[in-house]
Amino acid sequence: MLASELEGILNAHAFLRVERPLVLWETDVDLEAFIRALGEMIAAGLVRNGQELSEITLNVSNVTVEPEAAGPMPAGDFVAVTIRSGGAWGPETTWDPAARHDGSLVGHDLETALATASAAWASTRELGADGGSVTVLYPRRIANRSGR
């Protein structure tokens, strides 16, 4: 997905609280698959926060996981996409594309969408007494020498 396509998706979701870096990295993900996964993430936020769309934050970050910091999470450059909202997000869990998918990361629909989108990693977090998030890492696309 091109950075300009990601920019368009963020602009189209202005009804959410959007947080993003000044420069967006391109990702190795199909646009349609990304949109489906993002929709499932937003739906998870809505289920947890009582259907309050304006109370959901969509955060996109450029992230580098150094090899020494990697564990079960892969090392490399990623575009991290997070949906954060109120509600219960426990228990905290992770999703690995190579592992068995049992629906424990928000639900089966999101896990299926992540597999289709070639996501590299995902996790849920509890953020205090009444809030949490789901974050998905997508591999950064490195342009070839001709700039494409």
VOGU-3710 file (C-alpha; in Angstrom, 3 decimals, decimal comma):
1> mlaselegil> 0,000/0,000/0,000  1,391/3,374/-0,956  1,831/6,102/1,629  -0,650/8,227/-0,347  -3,254/5,451/-0,038  -2,711/5,283/3,715  -2,998/9,076/3,835  -6,359/8,818/2,060  -7,598/6,195/4,532  -6,630/8,390/7,484
11> nahaflrver> -8,373/11,407/5,918  -11,491/9,299/5,322  -11,570/8,376/9,023  -11,620/11,957/10,328  -14,701/11,024/12,401  -12,253/9,180/14,689  -9,437/10,774/16,657  -6,542/10,296/14,244  -2,896/10,341/15,332  -0,133/9,929/12,773
21> plvlwetdvd> 3,481/10,743/11,980  4,398/13,553/9,583  5,815/11,021/7,119  3,917/7,784/6,483  5,815/4,679/5,441  4,541/2,427/2,674  3,465/-1,060/3,682  3,608/-4,506/2,124  -0,154/-5,001/2,374  -2,936/-5,051/-0,178
31> leafiralge> -5,186/-1,986/0,125  -8,456/-3,954/0,207  -7,148/-6,394/2,815  -5,913/-3,490/4,952  -9,286/-1,751/4,821  -11,066/-4,947/5,892  -8,699/-5,452/8,835  -9,059/-1,803/9,885  -12,833/-2,143/9,765  -12,672/-5,175/12,065
41> miaaglvrng> -10,413/-3,243/14,450  -12,843/-0,303/14,554  -15,739/-2,698/15,125  -13,849/-4,181/18,095  -13,475/-0,702/19,577  -17,170/0,009/19,099  -18,207/-3,246/20,771  -16,039/-2,438/23,773  -16,904/1,246/24,228  -20,684/1,144/23,811
51> qelseitlnv> -20,811/2,233/20,139  -19,173/5,648/20,709  -17,464/6,212/17,343  -16,105/9,649/18,274  -14,399/8,125/21,339  -12,133/5,851/19,274  -8,540/6,791/18,470  -6,874/5,553/15,272  -3,105/5,789/15,640  -0,561/5,046/12,908
61> snvtvepeaa> 3,135/4,947/13,798  6,351/4,097/12,021  8,070/1,524/14,238  11,467/-0,166/14,169  11,897/-3,262/16,332  15,613/-3,839/16,841  16,767/-7,489/16,832  17,842/-7,295/20,468  14,358/-6,051/21,453  12,512/-8,668/19,416
71> gpmpagdfva> 11,230/-11,722/21,195  8,113/-13,307/20,005  7,551/-9,981/18,170  9,503/-9,887/14,893  12,405/-7,537/14,251  12,245/-5,030/11,419  10,517/-1,884/10,184  6,729/-1,760/10,505  3,727/0,481/10,198  1,832/0,012/13,466
81> vtirsggawg> -1,922/0,611/13,366  -3,706/0,942/16,709  -7,353/1,320/17,652  -7,748/2,579/21,219  -11,020/3,040/23,112  -12,741/2,666/26,423  -14,119/-0,637/27,599  -12,720/-3,996/28,591  -9,877/-5,266/26,386  -8,603/-8,100/28,587
91> pettwdpaar> -7,043/-10,451/28,785  -4,015/-9,091/26,961  -2,989/-11,366/24,127  -0,859/-11,528/20,981  -1,362/-12,814/17,460  1,380/-14,368/15,335  0,668/-15,253/11,697  2,482/-18,597/12,122  0,522/-19,652/15,217  -2,884/-21,265/15,617
101> hdgslvghdl> -5,680/-18,696/15,457  -8,351/-19,292/18,058  -10,190/-15,949/18,054  -8,622/-14,765/21,312  -7,295/-11,588/19,640  -10,586/-9,660/19,566  -12,303/-12,343/17,436  -12,101/-14,721/14,492  -13,115/-12,070/11,935  -10,152/-9,847/12,798
111> etalatasaa> -7,737/-12,779/12,833  -8,938/-13,886/9,389  -8,581/-10,331/8,088  -5,051/-10,078/9,516  -4,013/-13,330/7,864  -5,385/-12,091/4,527  -3,594/-8,756/4,965  -0,250/-10,455/5,703  0,077/-8,736/9,080  3,332/-9,471/10,886
121> wastrelgad> 2,115/-9,278/14,500  -0,772/-8,032/16,614  -1,567/-7,547/20,279  -4,206/-6,254/22,641  -3,459/-4,169/25,730  -5,383/-3,043/28,754  -4,755/0,644/29,408  -6,063/1,344/32,866  -9,330/0,465/34,510  -11,592/1,175/31,533
131> ggsvtvlypr> -9,738/1,198/28,270  -7,435/-0,626/25,955  -6,277/-1,143/22,415  -5,489/-3,494/19,592  -2,309/-2,909/17,558  -1,300/-4,527/14,278  2,170/-4,416/12,706  2,431/-4,393/8,912  5,836/-4,813/7,258  7,269/-1,642/5,762
141> rianrsgr> 7,678/-1,715/2,001  11,145/-0,698/0,906  11,098/0,926/-2,524  13,404/-0,602/-5,084  16,243/1,420/-6,537  14,089/2,817/-9,322  11,834/4,390/-6,673  8,926/1,981/-7,073
//
